[in-house]
Structures are given as structure tokens and as C-alpha cells.
Amino acid sequence: MSLLPKEALDYIGIQTKFEFACDVVEKGAVRRYAQGIMDADPIYDLPCEENNLYGGPVSPLIFPTHMFRTAFGGQDPIQRNAFNSDADGSEGVSTIQGLPDIAPLKHLSVMNGGSTFEFYRYAKHGEKIKVQSRYADIYEKKAKEGYIIIVVTISDYFTDEEELLLSVRRTQIRR
């Protein structure tokens, strides 16, 4: 018996508008991120021989994916539902970077099916970063215990000058 409603397929190809990170690639944020991932590579700090190849200090390759957070004055996602007794904490869990929920699949559990990254270049200190995401594929697959639905999204991260930094392909499993 099929689990995938035909209406869900209408979401394939839907993409977001560009969303800009609220801050530029900033030395202090890069330092804290590099410390958090325990990678003290000198190319992330001051201009040095190692990062001359990249035009100066850069961020770790995955750093741009962590730049999209609430700006000062923006609405805190936790506070948005602080007084809503029906909120279960799952708001936005099934979506990626501003994509709409797939309404026909909203009732299904969401599991992380993994991510793959394609890197094109490091983000340099001072650059403004933007992202655009899209639903790339939605399909059904027979699993050991019945059918599952696979939802594939792709998020492309660019500089303000439209230079592609990285592309992230995320897979979600719905059942």
C-alpha cells in the first residue's frame, strides 16, 4: 500500500527566495566556531602564508550553514510558542531554510537521513552570505517494515556577488 500522496509531489521544485545571513563572516564568530569544532587551522585567523591562496582569512567550510540565526530584534522561535499549550516543539522541524511544510506529509514522523556537502570555496572574512533552498525530490521506498517517504532538499550558499560557496543535499525520511 502506497504511503505517498500524489499532492506531495507538487512540492518538488518549490524554492525559497534568497535569505541573507544577519551578519557577515566575522572573525570572532569564526574563532568561536573553529574552537567548537576543535580546528585551530591558522587560515581562519590572521593573514598568513597558508591562507594567501584564499585571499586572506577564511571560515571553516561548513561555517556558512550555521550563520542563519535570529537577528537582534527578531522574534525568538521559542518565545513564539511560549504560551501556546498546543505547541509540541516540532514547529519548523520538517522544513529546511524557509521551505514550506509539505502539507500532505505533516502527520508523518521525520528522521534525518543524512547530508552531503559539495564545497566550491571558503567564505572569506567580511563576506555577506545568502542561501536558497529547494525541494529536489520526493519519492517512496519499500523498507523492511513497510513504506517510507524520502524527501530531498538542496540548499545552495552564495556570496553577495553570486559566487557559489557550497551546496548541501539533505535527506529526510518520513514514516
N, CA, C and O of each residue as an XYZ file, in Angstrom:
700
protein
N       0.844     -1.193      0.000
C       0.000      0.000      0.000
C       0.880      1.245      0.000
O       1.799      1.360      0.811
N       0.605      2.154     -0.889
C       1.396      3.370     -1.037
C       1.148      4.344      0.119
O       0.021      4.513      0.585
N       2.222      4.969      0.557
C       2.154      5.956      1.635
C       2.215      7.386      1.093
O       1.820      8.332      1.774
N       2.714      7.533     -0.138
C       2.971      8.855     -0.721
C       1.745      9.420     -1.432
O       1.326      8.899     -2.466
N       1.161     10.508     -0.863
C       0.042     11.159     -1.561
C       0.554     11.888     -2.812
O       1.610     12.521     -2.773
N      -0.179     11.801     -3.898
C       0.228     12.460     -5.145
C       0.415     13.968     -4.965
O       1.254     14.569     -5.636
N      -0.359     14.585     -4.065
C      -0.259     16.037     -3.834
C       1.122     16.437     -3.307
O       1.558     17.571     -3.506
N       1.804     15.516     -2.643
C       3.129     15.818     -2.101
C       4.129     16.065     -3.228
O       5.075     16.836     -3.066
N       3.920     15.412     -4.362
C       4.836     15.568     -5.494
C       4.811     16.980     -6.073
O       5.759     17.388     -6.744
N       3.741     17.725     -5.821
C       3.639     19.105     -6.298
C       4.685     20.011     -5.643
O       4.942     21.107     -6.141
N       5.281     19.580     -4.558
C       6.269     20.390     -3.851
C       7.655     20.308     -4.495
O       8.507     21.159     -4.241
N       7.880     19.297     -5.319
C       9.181     19.173     -5.989
C       9.395     20.405     -6.863
O       8.534     20.764     -7.666
N      10.537     21.039     -6.700
C      10.862     22.239     -7.472
C      10.559     23.542     -6.758
O      11.061     24.592     -7.160
N       9.747     23.501     -5.702
C       9.486     24.734     -4.950
C      10.793     25.199     -4.334
O      11.522     24.411     -3.731
N      11.083     26.478     -4.489
C      12.304     27.012     -3.900
C      12.028     28.324     -3.187
O      11.048     29.018     -3.458
N      12.920     28.633     -2.276
C      12.794     29.851     -1.493
C      13.404     31.019     -2.254
O      14.131     30.836     -3.230
N      13.093     32.213     -1.789
C      13.836     33.385     -2.228
C      15.169     33.350     -1.498
O      15.345     32.586     -0.549
N      16.095     34.170     -1.938
C      17.366     34.248     -1.227
C      17.144     34.795      0.173
O      16.411     35.765      0.364
N      17.784     34.166      1.146
C      17.769     34.665      2.526
C      19.210     35.019      2.880
O      20.123     34.213      2.703
N      19.397     36.242      3.384
C      20.730     36.687      3.783
C      20.964     36.387      5.256
O      20.061     36.533      6.079
N      22.179     35.966      5.581
C      22.562     35.806      6.982
C      22.541     37.196      7.620
O      22.837     38.192      6.960
N      22.191     37.256      8.905
C      22.056     38.559      9.557
C      23.414     39.238      9.798
O      23.456     40.445     10.037
N      24.503     38.501      9.741
C      25.840     39.058      9.932
C      26.739     38.604      8.787
O      26.463     37.607      8.120
N      27.817     39.351      8.572
C      28.831     38.915      7.617
C      29.698     37.859      8.287
O      29.596     37.643      9.495
N      30.548     37.200      7.509
C      31.523     36.262      8.078
C      32.452     37.105      8.945
O      33.199     37.942      8.439
N      32.399     36.879     10.243
C      33.077     37.753     11.204
C      34.117     36.962     11.986
O      33.877     35.828     12.399
N      35.285     37.587     12.182
C      36.425     36.920     12.808
C      36.081     36.273     14.152
O      36.483     35.136     14.399
N      35.350     36.967     15.022
C      35.017     36.417     16.340
C      34.120     35.194     16.243
O      34.315     34.216     16.965
N      33.138     35.249     15.352
C      32.235     34.105     15.174
C      32.993     32.926     14.568
O      32.763     31.778     14.946
N      33.894     33.207     13.629
C      34.710     32.148     13.033
C      35.588     31.510     14.106
O      35.717     30.287     14.159
N      36.188     32.335     14.958
C      37.045     31.807     16.034
C      36.254     30.884     16.957
O      36.702     29.781     17.270
N      35.068     31.339     17.397
C      34.251     30.507     18.298
C      33.820     29.208     17.618
O      33.816     28.150     18.248
N      33.462     29.283     16.354
C      33.066     28.084     15.621
C      34.257     27.126     15.496
O      34.122     25.930     15.753
N      35.415     27.651     15.102
C      36.619     26.817     14.951
C      37.003     26.184     16.285
O      37.418     25.026     16.325
N      36.867     26.934     17.373
C      37.145     26.364     18.696
C      36.142     25.257     19.016
O      36.510     24.222     19.571
N      34.896     25.473     18.672
C      33.843     24.492     18.941
C      34.060     23.185     18.194
O      33.748     22.114     18.716
N      34.589     23.259     16.978
C      34.840     22.036     16.219
C      36.281     21.551     16.416
O      36.717     20.584     15.791
N      37.002     22.238     17.292
C      38.393     21.911     17.646
C      39.294     21.848     16.408
O      40.017     20.876     16.189
N      39.225     22.909     15.613
C      40.050     23.021     14.411
C      40.750     24.378     14.444
O      40.168     25.388     14.049
N      41.979     24.402     14.907
C      42.728     25.656     15.075
C      43.591     25.967     13.848
O      44.699     26.485     13.988
N      43.103     25.661     12.677
C      43.860     25.922     11.450
C      44.159     27.419     11.349
O      43.243     28.227     11.501
N      45.402     27.812     11.100
C      45.754     29.242     11.030
C      45.068     29.992      9.889
O      45.018     31.221      9.917
N      44.540     29.288      8.887
C      43.880     30.011      7.783
C      42.608     30.717      8.243
O      42.080     31.559      7.517
N      42.106     30.390      9.436
C      40.877     31.016      9.945
C      41.137     32.319     10.694
O      40.193     33.024     11.050
N      42.388     32.642     10.934
C      42.701     33.784     11.802
C      43.288     34.948     11.013
O      42.599     35.548     10.188
N      44.520     35.263     11.251
C      45.179     36.412     10.632
C      45.716     36.047      9.256
O      45.913     34.870      8.954
N      45.954     37.061      8.419
C      46.592     36.737      7.140
C      47.911     36.010      7.402
O      48.709     36.442      8.233
N      48.130     34.922      6.698
C      49.343     34.137      6.862
C      49.663     33.465      5.536
O      48.876     33.513      4.591
N      50.815     32.848      5.484
C      51.237     32.199      4.245
C      50.226     31.147      3.791
O      49.974     30.996      2.596
N      49.644     30.417      4.759
C      48.718     29.334      4.427
C      47.426     29.821      3.776
O      46.853     29.109      2.952
N      46.953     31.024      4.129
C      45.690     31.467      3.537
C      45.863     32.504      2.418
O      44.874     33.044      1.924
N      47.095     32.784      2.019
C      47.307     33.670      0.865
C      46.612     33.119     -0.371
O      46.116     33.875     -1.206
N      46.583     31.799     -0.479
C      45.928     31.152     -1.599
C      44.452     31.526     -1.692
O      43.887     31.554     -2.786
N      43.822     31.815     -0.552
C      42.389     32.109     -0.496
C      42.084     33.604     -0.426
O      40.915     33.988     -0.379
N      43.097     34.444     -0.418
C      42.876     35.887     -0.379
C      42.726     36.442      1.020
O      42.170     37.528      1.188
N      43.200     35.736      2.027
C      43.134     36.206      3.411
C      42.406     35.211      4.292
O      42.119     34.089      3.874
N      42.108     35.628      5.519
C      41.456     34.728      6.472
C      40.098     34.241      5.952
O      39.347     34.991      5.329
N      39.808     32.975      6.226
C      38.572     32.344      5.771
C      37.887     31.657      6.951
O      38.420     31.616      8.059
N      36.706     31.125      6.692
C      35.975     30.366      7.721
C      36.095     28.880      7.423
O      36.438     28.504      6.303
N      35.816     28.022      8.411
C      35.728     26.593      8.103
C      34.668     26.366      7.009
O      33.715     27.137      6.893
N      34.840     25.329      6.231
C      33.993     25.105      5.058
C      32.498     25.083      5.367
O      31.710     25.623      4.590
N      32.086     24.474      6.480
C      30.656     24.345      6.781
C      30.111     25.567      7.535
O      28.899     25.662      7.735
N      30.954     26.481      7.950
C      30.532     27.640      8.727
C      29.321     28.381      8.127
O      28.412     28.735      8.878
N      29.270     28.629      6.811
C      28.104     29.368      6.277
C      26.758     28.740      6.617
O      25.757     29.450      6.713
N      26.715     27.420      6.802
C      25.433     26.772      7.115
C      24.959     27.111      8.526
O      23.792     26.894      8.851
N      25.830     27.630      9.350
C      25.488     27.968     10.738
C      25.322     29.475     10.947
O      25.216     29.927     12.087
N      25.298     30.238      9.890
C      25.204     31.697     10.005
C      23.770     32.221     10.058
O      23.563     33.413     10.287
N      22.803     31.375      9.856
C      21.414     31.831      9.744
C      20.723     31.661     11.093
O      20.226     30.590     11.441
N      20.714     32.753     11.827
C      20.141     32.765     13.174
C      19.282     34.011     13.325
O      19.231     34.857     12.432
N      18.613     34.114     14.454
C      17.723     35.246     14.695
C      18.536     36.525     14.867
O      19.458     36.581     15.681
N      18.190     37.542     14.098
C      18.868     38.839     14.203
C      18.368     39.567     15.448
O      17.295     39.255     15.965
N      19.148     40.540     15.930
C      18.674     41.370     17.038
C      17.331     41.972     16.659
O      17.169     42.494     15.556
N      16.381     41.902     17.561
C      15.053     42.434     17.302
C      14.126     41.442     16.616
O      12.926     41.691     16.500
N      14.671     40.324     16.163
C      13.846     39.302     15.515
C      13.097     38.484     16.553
O      13.462     38.477     17.729
N      12.053     37.798     16.120
C      11.243     37.011     17.038
C      11.926     35.694     17.383
O      12.290     34.924     16.494
N      12.098     35.441     18.667
C      12.703     34.209     19.146
C      11.750     33.051     18.865
O      10.586     33.110     19.260
N      12.218     31.994     18.189
C      11.318     30.887     17.854
C      10.762     30.165     19.087
O       9.663     29.613     19.024
N      11.482     30.156     20.181
C      10.990     29.518     21.410
C       9.877     30.377     22.027
O       8.844     29.861     22.451
N      10.106     31.682     22.067
C       9.118     32.580     22.660
C       7.836     32.669     21.843
O       6.772     32.969     22.384
N       7.934     32.409     20.542
C       6.756     32.484     19.670
C       5.641     31.569     20.188
O       4.462     31.889     20.039
N       6.003     30.441     20.791
C       5.004     29.484     21.272
C       5.037     29.291     22.782
O       4.521     28.297     23.294
N       5.638     30.232     23.493
C       5.797     30.081     24.944
C       4.466     29.907     25.672
O       4.415     29.213     26.687
N       3.405     30.512     25.186
C       2.117     30.451     25.871
C       1.068     29.657     25.085
O      -0.130     29.763     25.348
N       1.532     28.870     24.125
C       0.646     28.046     23.315
C       0.687     26.620     23.873
O       1.646     25.885     23.636
N      -0.335     26.241     24.600
C      -0.344     24.913     25.234
C      -0.440     23.768     24.222
O      -0.184     22.616     24.570
N      -0.803     24.071     22.985
C      -0.881     23.036     21.956
C       0.449     22.832     21.234
O       0.606     21.865     20.490
N       1.399     23.727     21.446
C       2.692     23.607     20.762
C       3.463     22.419     21.330
O       3.558     22.238     22.544
N       4.010     21.615     20.422
C       4.747     20.428     20.868
C       6.247     20.525     20.596
O       6.976     19.553     20.791
N       6.707     21.679     20.152
C       8.133     21.867     19.893
C       8.573     21.417     18.519
O       9.758     21.507     18.198
N       7.666     20.941     17.707
C       8.053     20.431     16.395
C       7.881     21.460     15.281
O       8.154     21.152     14.120
N       7.438     22.666     15.604
C       7.229     23.683     14.573
C       8.512     23.917     13.788
O       9.555     24.224     14.366
N       8.431     23.772     12.472
C       9.568     24.031     11.614
C      10.592     22.911     11.548
O      11.568     23.022     10.806
N      10.398     21.832     12.304
C      11.372     20.743     12.319
C      11.478     20.084     10.953
O      12.561     19.666     10.546
N      10.371     19.992     10.252
C      10.379     19.262      8.989
C      10.736     20.139      7.797
O      10.713     19.662      6.662
N      11.061     21.394      8.019
C      11.381     22.275      6.904
C      12.859     22.663      6.930
O      13.520     22.574      7.964
N      13.349     23.082      5.806
C      14.735     23.493      5.636
C      14.756     24.930      5.147
O      14.079     25.262      4.174
N      15.531     25.793      5.812
C      15.793     27.160      5.354
C      14.606     27.817      4.663
O      14.743     28.300      3.539
N      13.463     27.845      5.300
C      12.343     28.615      4.795
C      11.427     27.912      3.805
O      10.491     28.531      3.300
N      11.665     26.651      3.517
C      10.747     25.927      2.629
C       9.432     25.672      3.365
O       9.432     25.482      4.581
N       8.324     25.667      2.644
C       7.043     25.402      3.314
C       6.947     23.940      3.737
O       7.546     23.059      3.121
N       6.183     23.699      4.800
C       5.886     22.319      5.187
C       5.196     21.618      4.026
O       4.442     22.242      3.279
N       5.450     20.348      3.876
C       4.743     19.556      2.861
C       3.449     19.090      3.530
O       3.432     18.089      4.246
N       2.368     19.832      3.284
C       1.106     19.614      3.992
C       0.641     18.154      3.989
O       0.241     17.655      5.041
N       0.677     17.452      2.860
C       0.188     16.068      2.876
C       1.058     15.110      3.697
O       0.655     13.974      3.945
N       2.238     15.555      4.117
C       3.134     14.687      4.893
C       3.281     15.144      6.342
O       4.033     14.542      7.108
N       2.570     16.200      6.721
C       2.741     16.793      8.048
C       2.489     15.828      9.197
O       3.072     15.976     10.271
N       1.639     14.857      8.982
C       1.282     13.914     10.046
C       2.335     12.831     10.264
O       2.237     12.066     11.224
N       3.333     12.754      9.398
C       4.338     11.694      9.482
C       5.544     12.103     10.331
O       5.892     13.282     10.402
N       6.163     11.137     10.961
C       7.387     11.380     11.727
C       8.515     11.741     10.775
O       8.535     11.312      9.621
N       9.456     12.540     11.280
C      10.594     12.988     10.470
C      11.874     12.466     11.083
O      12.107     12.618     12.283
N      12.714     11.842     10.250
C      14.028     11.379     10.694
C      15.087     11.916      9.739
O      14.835     12.108      8.550
N      16.263     12.151     10.278
C      17.378     12.611      9.471
C      17.940     11.440      8.682
O      18.323     10.422      9.259
N      17.987     11.583      7.380
C      18.534     10.545      6.519
C      19.939     10.849      6.044
O      20.497     10.108      5.234
N      20.526     11.947      6.548
C      21.905     12.279      6.198
C      22.014     13.496      5.305
O      21.030     13.972      4.739
N      23.232     13.984      5.196
C      23.529     15.157      4.370
C      24.814     14.916      3.602
O      25.716     14.223      4.075
N      24.887     15.492      2.419
C      26.128     15.501      1.660
C      26.439     16.942      1.295
O      25.536     17.746      1.062
N      27.719     17.255      1.248
C      28.172     18.617      1.008
C      29.078     18.641     -0.218
O      29.925     17.766     -0.395
N      28.889     19.646     -1.053
C      29.811     19.925     -2.149
C      30.401     21.300     -1.873
O      29.673     22.284     -1.740
N      31.720     21.360     -1.788
C      32.397     22.616     -1.471
C      33.034     23.189     -2.724
O      33.646     22.475     -3.519
N      32.872     24.510     -2.880
C      33.453     25.196     -4.034
C      34.572     26.138     -3.610
O      35.592     26.244     -4.291
N      34.383     26.815     -2.492
C      35.454     27.633     -1.941
C      35.114     28.062     -0.523
O      33.961     28.000     -0.097
N      36.151     28.502      0.206
C      35.961     29.013      1.559
C      35.269     30.378      1.518
O      35.428     31.137      0.562
N      34.501     30.676      2.567
C      33.944     32.020      2.747
C      35.014     32.872      3.429
O      35.628     32.436      4.403
N      35.237     34.072      2.925
C      36.255     34.968      3.478
C      35.648     35.877      4.538
O      34.461     36.201      4.496
N      36.476     36.278      5.478
C      36.039     37.237      6.492
C      35.486     38.477      5.789
O      36.064     38.966      4.819
N      34.371     38.969      6.291
C      33.750     40.175      5.744
C      32.720     39.925      4.662
O      31.989     40.846      4.296
N      32.635     38.715      4.139
C      31.665     38.452      3.079
C      30.261     38.270      3.639
O      30.072     37.733      4.731
N      29.287     38.726      2.870
C      27.880     38.528      3.207
C      27.433     37.250      2.501
O      27.741     37.035      1.329
N      26.699     36.403      3.234
C      26.310     35.089      2.721
C      24.790     35.025      2.566
O      24.042     35.565      3.381
N      24.355     34.352      1.501
C      22.923     34.119      1.289
C      22.707     32.673      0.900
O      23.613     31.993      0.417
N      21.480     32.217      1.124
C      21.127     30.827      0.844
C      19.812     30.783      0.076
O      18.939     31.635      0.243
N      19.700     29.765     -0.769
C      18.441     29.474     -1.457
C      18.253     27.962     -1.404
O      19.166     27.205     -1.732
N      17.066     27.528     -0.990
C      16.785     26.097     -0.826
C      15.633     25.677     -1.728
O      14.805     26.494     -2.133
N      15.602     24.388     -2.032
C      14.523     23.860     -2.870
C      14.280     22.388     -2.547
O      15.164     21.674     -2.074
N      13.050     21.965     -2.819
C      12.725     20.543     -2.749
C      13.220     19.929     -4.064
O      12.739     20.286     -5.139
N      14.173     19.014     -3.971
C      14.760     18.404     -5.168
C      14.038     17.125     -5.572
O      13.916     16.828     -6.760
N      13.558     16.366     -4.585
C      12.891     15.109     -4.914
C      12.053     14.634     -3.728
O      12.383     14.899     -2.572
N      10.986     13.942     -4.029
C      10.140     13.294     -3.027
C       9.721     11.965     -3.647
O       9.106     11.932     -4.713
N      10.059     10.875     -2.970
C       9.711      9.574     -3.524
C       9.487      8.565     -2.402
O       9.841      8.790     -1.245
N       8.895      7.461     -2.788
C       8.561      6.404     -1.835
C       9.512      5.227     -2.033
O       9.984      4.959     -3.137
N       9.775      4.537     -0.929
C      10.691      3.396     -0.982
C      10.173      2.315     -0.045
O       9.691      2.603      1.050
N      10.281      1.071     -0.490
C       9.872     -0.047      0.366
C      10.996     -0.314      1.352
O      12.152     -0.488      0.966
N      10.641     -0.343      2.626
C      11.593     -0.636      3.694
C      11.215     -1.971      4.326
O      10.214     -2.587      3.959
N      12.014     -2.396      5.262
C      11.775     -3.683      5.926
C      10.387     -3.746      6.563
O       9.714     -4.775      6.504
N       9.968     -2.635      7.173
C       8.706     -2.630      7.928
C       7.611     -1.816      7.239
O       6.765     -1.230      7.915
N       7.612     -1.771      5.935
C       6.598     -1.019      5.208
C       7.234      0.023      4.310
O       8.407     -0.081      3.950
N       6.458      1.016      3.956
C       6.946      2.058      3.057
C       7.439      3.264      3.844
O       6.948      3.572      4.930
N       8.427      3.935      3.257
C       8.903      5.214      3.792
C       8.895      6.220      2.651
O       8.908      5.851      1.477
N       8.872      7.491      3.016
C       8.945      8.562      2.028
C      10.275      9.275      2.223
O      10.655      9.616      3.343
N      10.966      9.491      1.132
C      12.243     10.187      1.138
C      12.008     11.595      0.578
O      11.466     11.759     -0.515
N      12.425     12.603      1.344
C      12.329     13.996      0.910
C      13.754     14.529      0.800
O      14.508     14.513      1.773
N      14.116     14.999     -0.384
C      15.462     15.514     -0.624
C      15.375     17.014     -0.856
O      14.626     17.479     -1.715
N      16.158     17.773     -0.070
C      16.248     19.218     -0.257
C      17.689     19.580     -0.597
O      18.629     18.887     -0.208
N      17.840     20.664     -1.320
C      19.171     21.182     -1.635
C      19.196     22.649     -1.242
O      18.306     23.417     -1.608
N      20.224     23.028     -0.493
C      20.443     24.425     -0.113
C      21.779     24.861     -0.695
O      22.814     24.245     -0.436
N      21.745     25.931     -1.485
C      22.962     26.486     -2.086
C      23.318     27.778     -1.370
O      22.474     28.658     -1.199
N      24.576     27.887     -0.951
C      25.081     29.042     -0.216
C      25.995     29.846     -1.131
O      26.936     29.317     -1.722
N      25.691     31.147     -1.235
C      26.402     32.035     -2.146
C      26.966     33.238     -1.393
O      26.545     33.552     -0.279
N      27.924     33.897     -2.030
C      28.339     35.221     -1.554
C      27.330     36.229     -2.103
O      26.488     35.896     -2.937
N      27.431     37.438     -1.628
C      26.561     38.515     -2.118
C      26.764     38.730     -3.625
O      25.870     39.219     -4.316
N      27.946     38.361     -4.121
C      28.256     38.526     -5.547
C      27.871     37.292     -6.374
O      28.336     37.135     -7.503
N      27.022     36.416     -5.817
C      26.504     35.235     -6.537
C      27.544     34.139     -6.749
O      27.343     33.272     -7.600
N      28.639     34.148     -6.010
C      29.635     33.088     -6.141
C      29.234     31.931     -5.229
O      29.049     32.119     -4.027
N      29.102     30.740     -5.800
C      28.668     29.557     -5.051
C      29.788     29.102     -4.114
O      30.916     28.863     -4.545
N      29.451     28.985     -2.810
C      30.402     28.516     -1.805
C      30.254     27.024     -1.554
O      31.235     26.280     -1.581
N      29.021     26.592     -1.309
C      28.764     25.186     -1.050
C      27.308     24.863     -1.324
O      26.439     25.734     -1.346
N      27.079     23.578     -1.530
C      25.738     23.068     -1.766
C      25.524     21.907     -0.793
O      26.371     21.022     -0.668
N      24.383     21.926     -0.110
C      24.084     20.890      0.881
C      22.830     20.142      0.432
O      21.776     20.738      0.207
N      22.970     18.841      0.310
C      21.858     17.954     -0.058
C      21.454     17.215      1.216
O      22.230     16.433      1.764
N      20.225     17.472      1.681
C      19.725     16.844      2.912
C      18.633     15.834      2.557
O      17.782     16.080      1.702
N      18.686     14.713      3.231
C      17.680     13.678      3.035
C      16.902     13.499      4.329
O      17.486     13.331      5.400
N      15.584     13.537      4.219
C      14.701     13.264      5.351
C      13.924     11.983      5.055
O      13.567     11.692      3.913
N      13.679     11.244      6.110
C      12.869     10.026      5.991
C      11.572     10.294      6.726
O      11.590     10.715      7.882
N      10.460     10.058      6.077
C       9.139     10.236      6.692
C       8.451      8.882      6.757
O       8.475      8.105      5.803
N       7.837      8.619      7.905
C       7.059      7.377      8.021
C       5.958      7.523      9.051
O       5.202      6.580      9.284
